[in-house]
């Protein structure tokens, strides 16, 4: 950690910090990685169930189809929670996008209405100034005529 106290470019400091974090992550997860390797290495020595083992050992095509059916059913059972999670997550993601889009449309609509209202107010003020100028001109003209 003494390297972090040296003056250096921010990009180099970030790389050193990320390397330290990576090293810490590897040290913490090493037992888990070793256990996973051992389980995967021992997988060829174990069987999922006796029915699958017997079906795979026999060269009977019908039993082979049964073993494939077991395999597909296991894959389906393992994938179902992930599919449900992905579906719900996708739904919420689309809802958030829709809400953000609606919020942006509403803000744009409010800004457009405010601009139109400001333009109408300015036009009203200009018309009022023009009308008052015309009234003053008429009063001056009437005063000159002696009315």
Secondary structure, 3 states (H helix, E strand, C coil): CHHHHCCCCHHHHHHHHHHHHHHHHHHHHHHHHHHHHHHHHHHHHCCCCHHHHHHHHCCCHHHHHHHHHHHHHHHHHHHHHHHHHHHHHHHHHHHHHHHHHHHHHHHHHHHHHHHHHHHHHHHHHHHHHHHHHHHHHHHHHHHHHCC
